[in-house]
Amino acid sequence: MKKIMILGGDNTSDRFGSALAGKILEKCPYVTLFGVGGPLMNDAGVRLLYDISEQVSLGIFMSMRGSPVAKRMMKLVVDAMEREEPTLVLQIGLPIFGYKLLEIARAKGIPVLYYYTPLSRGLGSVRVSDFPKVVDKVASISRFETAKCEEVGVDCEFVGHPLMDLADFLSTPGEARAKLGIESDETKVVAVLPGARKIEVKSVLPNILKALDIVTRQHDDDDVEVIVSMAPSIRSSLVDEIVKGCTAKNVRLERDIYNVLRAADLAVTSIGTSSLEASLLGVPSVAVYRVPQSTYLVDKLLDRKPTMTITNNILRKNVIPEFVQRDVSPSKMAETLELLLFDANARQSMLDEFTNLGYELGEPGSVDRAANLVVEMARCSRDESTSR
């Protein structure tokens, strides 16, 4: 029986990995999937050697590489690689131990496929020139990523972005607002998606709400409604506590991120996947990112400058305003929020830029195309049951 080791290092890797795992198992029901990921991958049929969700939520995963916990985890993965003898190692998202596990796999003669590389996240200084040493092929999810890989001679196949399959494009803004009980067409809805890590939410949400309080005080209370939508990794009690401590009016919590985004006139998001989701749904947005300085220094090693937001990286320009670290100021943000909520020209200018995303990210069917590439490299067969 063929075996595939999947390595994921964050919540988005878990989400994309679960979708990909489902497609792989459709095509090869007898393949064994195992590795490192979160609850979504587990539910999709990936046997987890280690669940990284708690560390990711706390925001400590990237800073624990040299810790005893990380060393034990790495040994666990390497031992499983030797014991299970996978026919393919599939890396998804940020490499959890740099490229060390991929180097070990290559040294053992195991092919390595990289899906959703750091380049797709806008990590500008990633040494893409190292990729040929540690991967056999990259399944590229954007044309920007494809071009960067081709520049250094990495074998790369453009499969398209998984959000072209996973994002909810079906519901209309009217339907979403009705589900949320928003009766007036005149009400401006602001969706707030502050991040998937507890450390991010605690750092940015209070200032976002202060900025929105400045905006709402300039209008009637009924003119602006703020809906905070949390990732599954964030407890409602945390957000409840933050909301109770702020003075912003008309603030409530909802879990259905897509429903909230569909109903929104403006989104305030993290710099990650939620920013791109808002853009794909045609919602003007601003991106906010702040964490304690010790954590930020870890992120600086990845050098997400000059732009940190995925949408800006894909479009190769600063389309979405970014408020990062010291720039997370309520007064600064309020000015931009006011403009994008009430200035039709500013809103339309941003929406016009979003029209290029379809070309950059490819057609729907991306997850299926990626699964085909995995199946091909792992030499799987739908009818295979016992052969290695």
N, C-alpha and C positions, 0 to 999 in steps of 0.2 A: 504494500500500500504506500502510495506517495505521501510525503509529509512536507508541509510548508511552515517555516518559522516566520511569524510576523512580529515586528518590533515597532511599537508605537510609544510616543513619549509625552503626549498631552491630550486634552479633551477633544480637540479637532481630529487628531490622529485616530482616536477611539471611534469617533463618529464616521469618518471616512473609511476606516478599517472595517467597521461593522458592515457598511454597505458593500464594500468590496468582498468581504468574506461571504456574504450571502450570495453574491453572484458566482463566486468561485465554486461554492457548494452546489449551486444549480447546475453548473457545467460538469463538475466532477464530484458526485455525491460521496465517493469513497475516499476522498483525500482527507488527511488529518491536518487540521490547522491548530497551531499552538504558538505561544510566545508571550509577549509583554503588551499589556493594554489596559483597558478599563471595562466597565460593566456592559457597555454596548457591544464590544467585541465578544465578550463572554456570552451574551445573549444570542449573538449571531452564530455561535458554534466554535469559537476559538477557545481552546483550553489554555487558561492563563497560568503561566509560571509565576507571574507577579502582577498584582493590580496596582497601577500607579495613580489611581484617581485621588487618593487622599493627599499624597505629596503634591500633586498638581494643583489641587484646590487650595492648599496652604501656600502655594507659590514658592516652595523650597526645593522642588525637584532638580532644577538646573544648578542649584548651588550645593548639592549634596554629593557631587560626583566622587570626591575624595574621601567620603565618610565611610565608616565601617559598614553601615547599612548598604551603601552603594556597592562596596566591594563584595559583600555577600551576594547581593543581587546579580552582579556581573558573573560571579562564579557559578551561581545557579543557572544562568542562561548558557554559559559556555559548557557546563556539564551536560545540560540538556541537548545542546548542539552536537556534542560528541556521542551521547547515548541514542538520540533519536535519528541522527544522520538525515537531516532534511534534504530534499532535492532542490530547495530554493530558500533563500533568506530574503524576505520582503521587508524593507525598511520603509516606514511611513512617518513623515513629519520629522521634527527635530531628532537628531541622533542622540539617544539617551546617554551614551558614553563617548561622545565624539564619534570618531569613525572606528574605534577599537574593535567593536564586535564585528563590523563589516570586514575589517582587516583579517580577523581570525577566521571568518567564514571563507574568505578568498584563499587564505593559506591552506584551508582544508579542502579546497577544490569545490566549494559549494557556490553556485552562481548567486549573485546578489542583484536584486531589482530594487531601485529606489523610486518610490511614489510620493509625491507631495514633498519635494526637496525644500531645504531652507530658502532657496531662491524664490520659490513661489510665495513665500511669506514676506518678502521684501528685506531680507537680511543682506544688506549690500556688500559686506566684506567677506562673505562666505568664500572660502578658497575652492572655487569650483574646479580649479586645476587639479585638486586632490581627488576629484571624483573618479577619473580613469583608474586610479590605483585601488579603489575600494568598491567600485560597482561595475557590473557587467553592462547594465542598461538602466536608463532613466525613463520612467513613464511620466512624461511631462504634462502638466495641467494648464499651462498658459503658453502663449507664443513667446512671451518675454523669457520665460524659463527655457524654452526650446532653443532660442537664439543664444542664450548664455552657455548652454551645454555644447552647442555646435561650435562655438568659438574656440573651445579647448579640446575638441575632438572626442567628446563623450558620446557614446552610442545612445541615441535618444529617439523616442517615439511619442509624438504628440497625441494624447488620448482625450484631452479636454478636462475641464474642471468638474469635479463631482457635484458642485452646487448646481450645475446646469440640470442635474437629475434630482437632487435632494431638496432644492428650494421649492416652496409652494407658490407656484405661479397661477393657480386656478381661481382662488377666491378673489373677489373684487373688493375695492375699498369700501363700497357701500355695504356689502355683506359683512365685512369685518366690523365696521362701526355698529351695525345692527346687533351683532353678537355681543358687542361690548356695551350695548345700551346707550350709545351716543346718538341722541335724537336730532340735534341741530346740525345742519350742514355748515353753519357758521363757526362751530367750535373748532379751534385749532388743537390737534392732538400731537403731543410730543412723546415719542417712544424713547425710553432710556434703557439701554442695554449695557450695564457698567462693567461687564467682564465675567469670566468663568472661574476666576480665582478669588478666594476670600480676601486676600491681601489687596487685590486691585479694587474690589468693591468698597472696602473700608476706606481706601485712600482717595477714591474719586467721587463716589456718590454724594457725600455731603456737599462738596463744592458744586457739583452739577445742580443739585437741588437749590442751593443758594443762588446760582446764576438764573435758574428758572423762576425763582421767587422775584428777582429783580424784573424779569420780563413780565410776569403775570401782574405785578403791582402797577404796571403801566397800562393795563387793560382791565376790563371788567372781569370779575372772577370766572364768569361763565365762558369767557372767550378762549381760554387755554386750559386743556386738561393734560396732565402728566401721567403717563402709565409706565411704571417700572416693570421690566420683564427680566426674570432671572434665569440663568442657566440651571440645569438640574443639579449641578454641583454646589449651588448656593442655597443655604437654608433661608426660608421665608422669615424666620425670626430675626436674622441678622438685618435684613432689609427693613423689616417692621421697626426695629429699634432705631435705625438711621432716619427713617421717615418721620417717626414721632419726635425726633430731636430737631427737626427742621421747621421753618416757618412757611415753606412753599404750600400754596393752596391747591386743591383739586388734584391730589396725588393719590394713586392707588397702585396695587400690585396685580399682575396677571402672569401666568406661567406660559401661555401660548405665544411664543415669540413671533411666529409668522402672522397670527391674527393681529397682534399689536402693531407689527410693522406695516401690514396692509392698511390698517386704519390710520396710520400716522401721516401727518403733514411734514414732520421733521423727526430725525432720529439723532440721539446722542449715543454713540457706541464706543466700544473699546477699539483698539487699533487692529484687531484680528478679524476672524471670519465674519462676525456680526456686521462689521463695516461693509464687507463685500455683499452680504445678503441684503442689506438695506439698499445698496446701489443697484443690485440686480432687480429689486422690486420697485425701482424708480422713486426712492424716498431720499430727498436731500438730507445731508447729515454733517455732523462734526464728529471728530474722533478724539477721545480723551484717554490719556495713559499716565498714571502716576503710581509709583510704589516706593517704599522706603529706600533710601539711598543705597543701602547695602545690597538690596536686590537689584536695583537699577544698574549698579556697577557690573553685576553679572551680565545683564542684558547688553550693556555697552560693549562687552567683549564681542558680542555678535554684530555690533555696529549696524543698527537699523536706520541710520541716517543715510541720505538726507531726508527721506520720507519713511515713516514708520507704518503707515496705514496700507493695507494690502491693495485696496482700490487704487491708491495713488501710484503704487509700484507697478501695477499691471498697466495703468494708463500712461506711465512714464512722465507724470506731471503732478503738481500739487492742486488737485481738484477739490479734495475734501480738506477743510481747515483742521489742523492738528494742534491740540493743546497737550503738551508733554512736560512732565515733571514740574518745573517752576512756573511754566505757563498755565498751569491749571488754576487759573484765577477766576473767581465768580464774575468780577466786573468785565474782564476780557472776554470771557465766554458769553456773557449776556449780550454784549454788543453784536456778536456774530449770530447768536440764536435769534435775536430780534430781526436781524436782516433777512435770514433765511426763512423765517416764519411769515413775514409780512411784506417782503419786497419780491414781487412777481418776477422781475427781471433777474435778480440774483438766483432765485430758485430755478428758473428756466435755463440759465447759463450752466448750472451744475448738471441738470437733467440732460442737456444736450451732450455733455461729455460722457455721460453714462451709456449713450447709444453705441459707443465703440466696444463695450464690454463683450457683447455677443461674439464679435469676430475674435477678440483676444482669448476668449475662454472656450470656444468651440461649440459644436452642436450638442443637444441632449443625446444620451447614450454613452456618456463618458465612462461611467462605472463599468458598463458591459465591455467597452473596448479595453479598459484596464484589466478586467478579469480575463479576457482572451489572451492578453500578453502574459499574465501570470501563468495561466494554464499551459501556454506554449513553452515558457521557460522551465516550468516544473515537469514538463512532459507528462501531463495528466491526461486521462481518458475517461469519458463518462461511463464506460463499461468496465473500467479497471476495478478490481476488488482486492486482489492479493499480490499482484506483481509489484516489485520495487523498482 
